[in-house]
Amino acid sequence: MEKEDTNLQLLNELKELKAREEINTQLLNEVKEMKAKMEKLEQDIEDIKFFTPKPVVTPAMIGQIGGILLGALVIIGLFWL
């Protein structure tokens, strides 16, 4: 009787182990798929960064032009009076 109970327990443990191994295998496959997708996304982001046009007018250029215009107005103002 005890031997049968022990055998049943071992069979149940074996079934649980197999179920866990299946789950582990599925999870590992999903992780591999997600890694591949992440690599693809990273590559797509790099492509987008590379092919995105750069701005022609930068904030530094706007500041320089604004400074020149203000300087010109000051000079005009000095000679106007």
C-alpha positions as CSV (number, residue, x, y, z in Angstrom):
1,M,0.0,0.0,0.0
2,E,2.8,2.4,0.9
3,K,4.6,1.5,-2.2
4,E,1.6,2.4,-4.3
5,D,1.2,5.7,-2.5
6,T,4.9,6.5,-3.0
7,N,4.6,5.6,-6.7
8,L,1.6,7.8,-7.1
9,Q,3.4,10.7,-5.4
10,L,6.4,10.2,-7.6
11,L,4.1,10.1,-10.7
12,N,2.4,13.3,-9.6
13,E,5.7,15.0,-9.0
14,L,7.0,13.8,-12.4
15,K,3.9,15.3,-14.0
16,E,4.4,18.5,-12.2
17,L,8.0,18.6,-13.3
18,K,7.1,18.0,-16.9
19,A,4.4,20.7,-16.7
20,R,7.0,23.1,-15.2
21,E,9.5,22.2,-17.9
22,E,6.9,22.9,-20.6
23,I,6.2,26.3,-19.0
24,N,9.9,27.0,-18.8
25,T,10.4,26.1,-22.4
26,Q,7.5,28.3,-23.5
27,L,8.8,31.2,-21.5
28,L,12.3,30.8,-22.9
29,N,10.8,30.8,-26.4
30,E,8.8,33.9,-25.7
31,V,11.9,35.6,-24.3
32,K,13.9,34.8,-27.4
33,E,11.0,36.2,-29.6
34,M,10.9,39.3,-27.5
35,K,14.7,39.8,-27.8
36,A,14.5,39.5,-31.5
37,K,11.7,42.0,-31.6
38,M,13.7,44.4,-29.4
39,E,16.7,44.1,-31.7
40,K,14.4,44.9,-34.7
41,L,12.9,47.9,-32.8
42,E,16.4,49.2,-32.0
43,Q,17.5,48.8,-35.6
44,D,14.3,50.6,-36.7
45,I,15.0,53.5,-34.3
46,E,18.5,53.8,-35.6
47,D,17.2,53.9,-39.2
48,I,14.7,56.6,-38.3
49,K,17.3,58.7,-36.5
50,F,19.6,58.3,-39.5
51,F,17.0,59.2,-42.2
52,T,15.3,62.0,-40.2
53,P,16.2,65.3,-41.8
54,K,18.2,67.6,-39.6
55,P,16.9,71.1,-38.9
56,V,18.3,73.8,-41.2
57,V,17.8,76.6,-38.8
58,T,19.2,76.0,-35.3
59,P,18.5,77.9,-32.2
60,A,22.0,79.3,-32.2
61,M,21.4,80.7,-35.7
62,I,18.2,82.3,-34.6
63,G,20.0,83.9,-31.6
64,Q,22.7,85.2,-33.9
65,I,20.3,86.7,-36.4
66,G,18.3,88.3,-33.5
67,G,21.4,89.8,-32.1
68,I,22.4,91.3,-35.4
69,L,18.9,92.8,-35.8
70,L,18.9,94.3,-32.4
71,G,22.4,95.7,-33.0
72,A,21.2,97.2,-36.3
73,L,18.2,98.8,-34.5
74,V,20.5,100.3,-31.9
75,I,22.8,101.8,-34.5
76,I,19.9,103.2,-36.5
77,G,18.4,104.6,-33.2
78,L,21.7,106.3,-32.4
79,F,22.0,108.0,-35.7
80,W,18.3,108.8,-36.0
81,L,18.4,111.4,-33.3
